[in-house]
Every structure is written in structure tokens, then in C-alpha cells.
Amino acid sequence: MRGVHLSVTAQEAFQPEQLAGPTGLTSHRPRLLLLSYHFPPGQSPGALRWEMLAAHADRRGYGLDVLTVHPASLPESDMSRLRNLPPDTRVLGVPLPTLVVERLEHFAWRALRQLRGARPAAPSALAPTPAAAAGPAAAAPGSYGRDEIPWSWTSAGCWKRAYYAWLEAQKDLAWALCATSAAGAWLAEHNHQAIICCGPPHMPHEAARRLAATTGLPLVLDLRDPWRLQQRLPATIASPLWFRLAARYEQQAVAAASLIVANTEPSRDGMRALYPAQAERIIAVMNGYDEDPLPPSRRGDRFVAAYAGSIYLDRDPRPLFRAAARVIATHRLTPAQFGLAFIGNVDSYGGVPLSRMAVEEGIGGYVETGPSRPRGAAMEFLAGATMLVSLPQDSDMAIPSKIFEYVRFHAWLLALVSRSSATGRALDGTDADVVEPADEAGITAALERRWLAFAAGERPGRLRGSEPLSRGRQAAILFDALALRLTPVPVLQPVS
């Protein structure tokens, strides 16, 4: 993979651009170089981790230099988020390159369309297509669990997924190599203490490893999600080749790293089992919740169990529907007294519309669905809930980001997870209702207990015992670990 070949197209005619921060150093404070595909002004949820950690780095006495994707290469961006960064944080936007193989692929596809003329075009054998479709065609999965990934030497679909797994790795590494090359002027200042790489995408870890080897700087791997231990892949890249590449490059990166940061305890434990020689350098730092303002909770006479997000193949809402049906029947509740509300990518599960599923489970008039909303509107939606629900997921090493938002609201929390999962372990010690996803009796009991308390006049407060889940607590774990491995720097006191 060292032979990545790039080509510049018309859409790439712009150069890396500094998007935020001073053009020159304003102090001699030590700095950290961060390589992160997702960072503001990007709008991906993954951008939030280091956007918020930047302030904690600043308090610990570090300036932060960030290499990220140029907003012109992104589907959407928000430049206003850059204003929330510490003033000494420099952000360099690096455009996404186009590989030669991509240009050849696009040329072949255009030629095929021209040959077909005005006839309706069939999906390209080269281009990945969305799995979600209306009607019976929607049975095609949008993702595969690790143990579900098919492979056949004679299957064109398997070869196509292998090609796109390889192409994804090539593209991510190509961008990261461009980004690390653009960092030359910053690195020439000789005041960087470490190179930090945050993924996914994970192939930038390989570029960071090479840069660390060249500069002699310590390497810190921040695995926002597992790499080699990934438990579910999008259908378009679900191939054994993806895991072979992950194993190869993760081994190299871990061997070179001074610190490896997993974002959940189970992920940390899995990494320690894979790499026992590096176990003491592998820690867990969760994402955590922030203390930015929330809309006030809205108190009403209706009990609303709410969910905001996406319903993937592993997030079956039927057990929740069946439990709700039992509570409704037992207490003879009307839709004016009790309801379930969903917003986001929640129209269907497994090709079955949620509205039809609700009718089949006998609660058709009790279930409401709506589209995705901007963050502010989504927070308003959550502020109106009596109970917030986290649906099951088979990736038990991951914690849905919504958990860290849920814990801040004045609402009861129902998490349909195993207690040994990352989410279950994170919620241990809180007063959240943690129930096995298939335990319909347990879900029923949790819903009924909260309904009876609500009917008796009790209203939920903020989740008790959630303090260890704060971003501040998690940032302290990270920067304390860094302090043990890097040259100590003085903690700057706030200006009074």
C-alpha cells in the first residue's frame, strides 16, 4: 500500500488552507499535532470528540495543531464551530485527493452509460449502491456483523465488496499522507510533544506512524471505535479483506505507539488481550458528556418514551413495542396518557415500517415517528420525554453517542443492553434501567415501574451517578496518561 498514486482533478485545484488559529506562534508553549479526518468545521459526530478535548488540552498547557479534511471536500460544514476552539488552536484543512483507480472507474462508468444511451441505467458493478429501498428489495442488508460477512471465490458481490474495502483504505491513507506532508512547516517549529491520530477512519494511523518514525515524536493512537476488533461493517465494504488490512496496519501502529486510547472499557480489554506486551500502554477514555446549555424539560401529563437516532439492523424495536403493549393493556392506557416517539432514520426496521409494526403489536395509535432534526430541535424533542430509550445493538464494545446526551436530561433512562456490554458497564452505578434486549418481561417491568411512579406524581430528575461519564472526568484520564509519557509542562492558570 506504499504505492499510493494520486492525481489532481479540477475539483481538487485548491491547496491546504489554515482555517483557524494564529498564522504564527503566539507563545513557546508545547504543542500537540492532531491528525483527525473528523474535526470542525466537519459535521460528523466523530468531530465532537477532539473539538471538546481541545479546551482540556489548552487547560493542561498544550497548544493544538489539527490536520483535518478541507470543508470544500465535505458534504456539509459549519465554520462557526471553529470559533468555539481555544484561540491558540490551529486548524489546517487538507483536500481529499482522487486516486488514479477512481478516475479509471468513473471513466468506465461514464462510457457504460453512454453505450446504454437513453435506456434506464442499471446499477454499476463498480459503484456501491444504498441498501435501503422501498418494498421487497429492502431485504438487502445495509451492514454485516463480523461473523455474518459472506465470502465466495465465485461471487461478484464478494469481489466488489473486497475492492471497495481496499479502495477505502487506499483513499484514507492517501488523504492522511497529504495531510502529514502539509504539516512540515508546523513541525519545523520544534515544539511539538507528540503526534495524536484519531480514527476512524483508521488508515491515517499508518500515516501518523510514518510521521512519528521520521520525526522521533511519540505516537498516540486514539481509537474512537475499534479497528481490528470492529464488530459491524457497512455492506459496501463488508469483506474479509477489510479485517486483514486492519490487522496488518493496527499491529504496526500499536507496536510504534507510546499510548493507545480505546473509547470503551471492553474495547480496551480486547486490545490488551490482543497485545499483551503493550497492555500497560492501552487505556480507556470514553467520549463523555459536556455541560453546554440544554433546553428546559417540559412537564406534561403524558408519559413519553422517546428515541432519537437511527434504527439499524441490530436495533430491533419489537421487544420494546411488546412490553409497551402489555403495560398499556394492563393499565388500560390511552394515547393521551402514554406514547412512544421516534425521530431520525426510524421509518422502518428490516424493511417493515414502524407504523405497521406498531399496528401488528397492537399499539398503532401509541407510536409516533418523525424525520431527523437539527441538533437544537433534537434537543428540544429529548427535553419533552419522560423516558429516553437506547435500543439494542450487537456492537457491544461501543457506546452509542446518544447515551452521553441522554444522561443530562431530566428523564428516566432505559438501555436495552447486556450489563457486560460497554454501555452496561458505563451505566453501572447509575439509576438507569439496564435490561437485556430480549428480556421482554424485564422491559415490561421497567416501563411499568416508571409509569406507576409517573402516575403517582413523581417526575424524573437527572440520572444519578453519572458524574464519571462527564467529558471532564474522561479528559483527565487522557491527559494524566499523556503526562506520564511526555515531557511535563506547567498547567496554565486562568486569567482573572
N, C-alpha and C positions, 0 to 999 in steps of 0.2 A: 504493500500500500504506500510505499515511499514514492512510487512513481505517479503521483497525482499530477495530471496535466490540466491546466486552466486555460480558458480563453475568455477574452473580454468582448461582450456584446454591447450593442448601443445602450441597453438599459443599465449597463454597469459603467457608464462613462463618468461616474463620479468617484472621487477618491475618499479614503478615510477622512473623517471630519470630527474635530473635537466639538462635542455637543454641550458640555457643561464644565464649569470649573475654570480656574485661572489658567492663562496660557503659559505662565511660568510659575516657579515655586515661590510661595509667599513665606515659607519657613523652612527650616532644616529638619523638621520632624521626620521620623522614619515613616516609610510608606509601604503599603501592600499593593501588589499588582493582581487584579482580579480578572480572570477570563471567564465570562459568563454569556452564553448565547442569549439568555433571557435576562433582561435588565431594562429599567426605564430608559427611553420612552416606550419600550415594548409593553404590550398589554397582557401578555401571557401570565397566568397565575404564578408560574415559576419566577417571574421577575420580582415578586414581592419579597422573597427571602433576603436577598442582599440589599434591596432598596431599604429595608428596615434595619439590617445589620450594619449599614454604613454609619448610622448615628452612633452605634455602640463602638465601632472601630474608632470613630472620632473621639469619643469619651476616653478610650484607652490610650490615646496619644498617637494614633496612626492616621496618616493621610491615605486616601484610597484612590487608586487609578484603575479605571474599569475599561475593559475591551468588550464591546457588545455589538450586536447587529445594527447597522445603519437603519434609521426609520424608513428610508426610501425602499428598503428591501422587505418591509413588513406589511402585512395586510392592514394593520391599524396601529396607531401610536398615539401617545399623549405626552406632548412635550412639557406640559405643566407639571408632571410628576418629577421632572428634574429639579424644579425649584424647591422641592422638599428635602433634597440632599444637603449634607453639610457643605458649606461654601468651598472647602478645600478639596472636595471630591471632583476628580477629573474623569470625564466620560468620553471615550473615543468610539464613534460609530464606524464599523467596517462593513462595506457592502458584501452581499453574498455573491461569490463567483459562480460562473457556469462552467461545468466540465465539458470537455470535448465530446464525451459519450452522450451527454444530454443534447448537445446540438445535433449530433447524428440522429438521435432518437426523434427529436422534433422534426427534423428534415424528412425522415422516413414516414412519420405520421402525416405530415402535410402532403407528401407525394401520394400516400394511400388515399387520402380524402379526395385529391384531385382525380385520381383514377376512378373513384366511385361516382364522381360527378354529382348530380343532383339527388342521387339515391340516399335514403336515410343512412347515416353513418353508424356502423356497429361500434361497440366499444373497442378501443385499440388493444391489441395484445400486449402493447408496451406500456400503456398508461393505466395506473391503478384507478379503479372506479369505486365510488362510495357503495358501501354495503347496504345502507338504508334505502329502501324503496317501498312503494305502496303495494299492498296486496300480497299474493303468494311469494313474489320474488324477494320479499323482505326476510325470508328464512336464511339467506346468506349471512353468516356471522360477520360482525364488524370487528371482532377481535378474537384471539385464541388464547386460552390458558396454556401455560408452558407444556403441560402433558397432553394437550389436545392437538398440537401442531402436526398436520399431516405431512408425509413425505412419500413420494413415489418417483422413481427414476423416469417413468414414462408419462408423468403428469405435467402438462404445460403450465397449469396453475401453480404447481410447486416450484417449477423453474422460474416462473415470473416473480413469485414472492422472494425467491433466493436472489434474483437480480436486483430487486428493489431494496432488499436488506443490504446488499453490497453497495448499491448506489447511495443509500442514505449515509453509510459510514464514510464513503468517499467524499460526499458533499460536506458533511460536518467537519471532517478533518481538513478539507481544502479551505473552508472559511477560517478555521482556527489557525492554520498556518499563515494565512494572510494577516490575521489579527496580531499574532505574535511577531510577525515581521514588522508590522506598523508600530510596535511598541519600542522600537530601537531607541528613539530619542529620549523617551522616558527612562529606559533602563540605563542610558548613558549618564544619568544624574547620580548614580551610585549611592542612592539612599534607600533602596528597596530591601525590605527584610525577608520577604517571601513571595512566592507565586502561588496564588489560590485559583483553582479551577472548579467551577460549579456546573454540574450536569444533572439531568440530561438536557440536551444531547450529550453523550458521553465521549465521543471521539475527540473533542477538544482536550480531554485529559492527556491524550497522546501528544498533542502539540505542546501542552504545558510541560509534560515530562521532558521533551526535547529541549525546550527553552531552559528549564531548570538545569539540565545537564550542561548546557552551553554556558550559562551564567554562574553556575555554582550556588544559586539561591535555593533555599529549602522549598520543597513542593508540598502543598496541602491539597488533598482531594476532598471536595465537598460533594457527596453523592446525595442529591436531593431525592432521588429514587434509586433503587438497586440497579446495578449494571448487569453483571454476570448472573445475579440472582433474580433478575426480573421475572415476575410471575405471569404477566399477560402482555401480549403484543397486538398492535393493530393488524388486521387481516392482511393488509397490503405488504407487510414486511415479516409476517409470521413464518419464519423459516429456521431450520436448524443452523443454517449458516450464520444467522444473526448471533446466536449464542456462541458459536465457535469464535467469531470475531470478538465478541465481548470477553470471553475467557482469555484470549490471547493478549488483548490490549490492557485488560484490567490487571492481569498478573504483572505486566511490565510496569504499569503505573504504581501499583501498590508497593512493589519492590523498591521503587525510587522515592516514595513519599516519606516525608517526616511525620505527617499526620494524615489519617484517613477519617473523615467525618461521615457517618451514616446518619440518616434523619429519623430513625426509629430504633428502639432497643432490639427488636427481633432482627432487623437488618444488620445492626452492629454484631449481634451474636452469630448470625450466619457468616458474616465476613471473618470474624475471629476463628470460626471453625474451618473456613477455607484457608486462612493464612495464619496459622498458629505462631509462626515466627514473628509476625508483625502485630500480634494481638494487643500488646500494650499501647500501640500507636493508633488503635481503632477505637473511636468514641462515638457516642450518640448525641446528636443535637437536634431536637425537634424544631419544627417551624415556629410554633408558639403563637399566642395571640397578642395583639397590640392594644393600646389604650386610646386609640383615636375615638372621637365622639360617635355615639350611636343615637339613632332616633329613639325617643322615649317609648316605652312599652305602652300598648293600647289595651286597656282593660275593658272587656265586654262580658256579656252573659253567655257567649257561645264558646264551647271548648273546641279549639282548632289545633289539630296535629299537622304540622307543616314540614315540607321538604323542598329544598332549593338545590338544583344541580342537574345532573344527567342520570338517566336510568340506563345503565349498560347491561350487557348480557348476564352479568353476575349479580345484578341488583333486583331481585325478584320481589315485587311489592305484594304478591298474593298472600303470604303469611300475615302481613300487616292488615290487609283487607279482611281476611277471615277472622282475625282477632277482633277487629273493629265491629264486624257483623255480630259477633257474639255479645259484645258489650252493648251495642245498640238494641239487640233483641231482648237481652236480659233486663235492661232498664227502660225499655220502650221509649227510646230517644227519638226526637225528630231532627231533621236537618237544621232547624233553628237552634238546637241545643248542642249538636255535635257534628264535626265535619273533618275531612281530610283535604288538605290543599297542597298542590304540587306546582312549582314553576321551574322553567328551564327546558332542557331537552327531555321532556317527560310524556310525549304524546303516546308512546307505546312501549311495550316490553315483549321481546320475542316476536314482533310483528303483530301483536294483539293490542289494539288501542286501550288505554287505561279506562276510558269511559265504558267500553264493552266489558272489560274485566270486572269493573265495579258492579255492573248490572249482573254479571254471572255470579258474583259473590253476594248479591242481594243488597248492595249499598249504593245503587246507582245515583240516588239523589243526594248522597253524602260526600261525593268526591268531586273536587274542582281541579282543573288543570289550566295552566297558562304558559305563555312563552317565556324565554329568557328576558331578564330585565337588566338595565344598567345597575352598577353596584349600589348606588344610592337608593334606587327603587327596590332592589332586592333586600336591602337592609330594612326598609320600611315594611316589606312583606314579613320578614322574620320577626320584626317588633310586634306584629299583630298576633303571633302564635302563642298558644298556651303550652304546647309541647313541640319540640323540634326533633325530627326523626332522621337518623342515619341508616340508610338501607344497607343490606348485606353486600360484601364484596369478597371475591375469592383471593385477592391480593392481600393476605393477612399481614405482610410486612409493612404495608403502607397505612398512613393515617389520612383519611380524606381531609382536604383543607377546610371543609365546612365545619369540622369538629371544633377547630380553633375559633371560628366565628360564633358557633352555637353557644359555647360556654360563657360568652359575655352577656347574653340576653337574659332577661328575666323570664325564663321558660324552663319547664322540665325537659330533660334530655333523654331520649330513648335511642340507644345504639344497638342495632341488631348485629352483634359480632360475638365471636368467641372471646372469653376472658383472657385467653393466651395470645390473642392477636395483638398487633401493635396498638390498635385503638383501645382494646380491652385493657391492656397494661397501662396505657396513658390515663384512662379514666378510673383506674384502681385508686381508691381513697377519696373519690368524689361521691356525691349522692346521685349520680346518673343511674338510670335503669339500663343495665347491660344484660342483654338476653341473647341466647343462641339463636341464629337466624331461623332454624327450623322448629324452634320450640314455640308452637302456636299457643299452647296453654300458658307459657311464661309471658308471651307478648300480651295475651288477653289479661292476665293478672296485673301486669304493669299499667296497661291502659285503664283497667277498671279501678285500680287503686288511685290513680291520678284523677280520674273522672269523679269518683266519690269525694275526694278532697276538694275538688273544684266546686262540686255541687253544694258542699258544706260551707262554702265561702272562702276557702283557702286560695291564695294566689301565689304562683311560683316566684321565687327570687332568683338571683344569680346563682349559678352552680357552686355549691360549697366544695372546698378542697381543690379548686382548680389553679391555685397560685403557682405550682410548679410548671404549669403549662404556659406561663407567660413568656413572651419573647425575651424579656429582660433576664429571666432565670436561665433560659437556654443560651442566650448570648454570653452570659457569664461562664458557662461551661466551655464554650468555644474559645473565648479569649484567655481564660485561665490556662487551657491546654496549650494555646499558642505561646503564652508567656513562658512555659516550661521548656519550649523548644527554640525560641528565638531570643535574640539579644534583648534584655529588659529595657523598656522605655518608660519614662515618667508619665504618670497619669495627669492629664491636664485638668486643672480646677476650673469650673465655670466662672466666667467673668461676672462679678456682682454689679 
